[in-house]
Amino acid sequence: MKNWIAEYVAAQRATLASLNVEALEGLVTTLRKAWSEDRQIFAVGNGGSAANASHFAVDLGKGSSDKLGKRFRVLSLTDNVAWITALGNDYSYDDIFVRQLTNYARPGDVVIGISVSGNSPNLVKTMEWCRANGVWTVALVGAKRGRMAELADQLVVIDDTHYGRVEDAQMTILHLLCYAFMETDAATA
């Protein structure tokens, strides 16, 4: 067991070490622009990535906003179970995010799509809808990249295919984005 644990930790370190610092800096810039222009930021994902989207919305909406005074307008589209299940039941599970965005999103807003595979049909459809409607897109995906990588305006590829390591790295990235506003002068840089 000790060897397996040591190997797992070493693999997680390697995954984090592979992150592109310039791409992450670009995401901070995107959030700063959205904040300064009072744009809405949406986070979407499935499974563990949905949990990461929710966690991100909490940290950016509370922690980062508390630090700055001026609030981030951020919403995780994974959080309204009644609406998600109504949309999935009445239309299609592939429409659960797009149908919410038709109510909320405006050109210039930002959608952050979080996926290990990059091929989740509801996230791909979301990216396509955003492209057609002037909504800026960010994709956080694993090494398989998927269709989301082709559609996103900004892309961060986590160089691993292990679901746990990629989801952990996603959360590290999302925390980094929030703490950039809590611990640095990212809002004015």
ZIDA-V939128 format. One record per residue. N is the residue number from 0. RES is the residue in one letter. BURIAL is # if it has 24 or more other ideal C-beta (glycine too) atoms within 12 Angstrom, else .. D_LAST is the distance of its C-alpha to the last C-alpha in whole Angstrom. Layout:
N|RES|BURIAL|D_LAST, N|RES|BURIAL|D_LAST
This chain:
0|M|.|46, 1|K|.|44, 2|N|.|44, 3|W|.|42, 4|I|.|40, 5|A|.|39, 6|E|.|39, 7|Y|.|37, 8|V|.|34, 9|A|.|34, 10|A|.|33, 11|Q|#|31, 12|R|.|29, 13|A|.|29, 14|T|#|28, 15|L|#|25, 16|A|.|25, 17|S|#|25, 18|L|#|22, 19|N|.|20, 20|V|.|16, 21|E|.|15, 22|A|#|16, 23|L|#|15, 24|E|.|11, 25|G|.|12, 26|L|#|13, 27|V|#|10, 28|T|#|9, 29|T|#|12, 30|L|#|12, 31|R|#|9, 32|K|#|11, 33|A|#|14, 34|W|#|13, 35|S|.|12, 36|E|.|15, 37|D|.|17, 38|R|#|18, 39|Q|#|21, 40|I|#|20, 41|F|#|23, 42|A|#|24, 43|V|#|27, 44|G|#|29, 45|N|#|33, 46|G|.|34, 47|G|#|32, 48|S|#|29, 49|A|#|30, 50|A|.|30, 51|N|#|26, 52|A|#|25, 53|S|#|27, 54|H|#|25, 55|F|#|22, 56|A|#|22, 57|V|#|23, 58|D|#|20, 59|L|#|18, 60|G|#|20, 61|K|.|21, 62|G|#|19, 63|S|#|15, 64|S|#|16, 65|D|.|18, 66|K|#|15, 67|L|#|13, 68|G|.|16, 69|K|.|16, 70|R|.|17, 71|F|#|17, 72|R|#|20, 73|V|#|21, 74|L|#|24, 75|S|#|26, 76|L|#|29, 77|T|#|31, 78|D|#|32, 79|N|.|35, 80|V|.|38, 81|A|.|40, 82|W|.|38, 83|I|#|38, 84|T|.|41, 85|A|.|42, 86|L|#|41, 87|G|.|42, 88|N|.|45, 89|D|.|46, 90|Y|.|44, 91|S|.|42, 92|Y|.|40, 93|D|.|38, 94|D|#|37, 95|I|#|36, 96|F|#|32, 97|V|#|33, 98|R|#|35, 99|Q|#|33, 100|L|#|30, 101|T|.|33, 102|N|.|33, 103|Y|#|29, 104|A|#|27, 105|R|.|26, 106|P|.|25, 107|G|.|21, 108|D|#|21, 109|V|#|20, 110|V|#|22, 111|I|#|22, 112|G|#|25, 113|I|#|26, 114|S|#|29, 115|V|#|31, 116|S|#|33, 117|G|#|31, 118|N|#|34, 119|S|#|35, 120|P|#|37, 121|N|#|35, 122|L|#|31, 123|V|#|32, 124|K|#|34, 125|T|#|31, 126|M|#|29, 127|E|#|31, 128|W|#|31, 129|C|#|28, 130|R|#|28, 131|A|.|31, 132|N|.|29, 133|G|.|26, 134|V|#|24, 135|W|#|21, 136|T|#|22, 137|V|#|21, 138|A|#|23, 139|L|#|24, 140|V|#|27, 141|G|#|29, 142|A|#|31, 143|K|.|33, 144|R|#|30, 145|G|#|33, 146|R|#|33, 147|M|#|29, 148|A|#|28, 149|E|.|29, 150|L|#|28, 151|A|#|25, 152|D|#|22, 153|Q|#|20, 154|L|#|22, 155|V|#|21, 156|V|#|25, 157|I|#|26, 158|D|#|29, 159|D|#|31, 160|T|.|34, 161|H|.|35, 162|Y|.|34, 163|G|.|33, 164|R|#|31, 165|V|#|29, 166|E|#|29, 167|D|#|28, 168|A|#|25, 169|Q|#|24, 170|M|#|24, 171|T|#|22, 172|I|#|19, 173|L|#|19, 174|H|#|19, 175|L|#|16, 176|L|#|14, 177|C|#|15, 178|Y|.|14, 179|A|#|11, 180|F|#|10, 181|M|.|13, 182|E|.|13, 183|T|.|9, 184|D|.|6, 185|A|#|5, 186|A|#|6, 187|T|.|4, 188|A|.|0
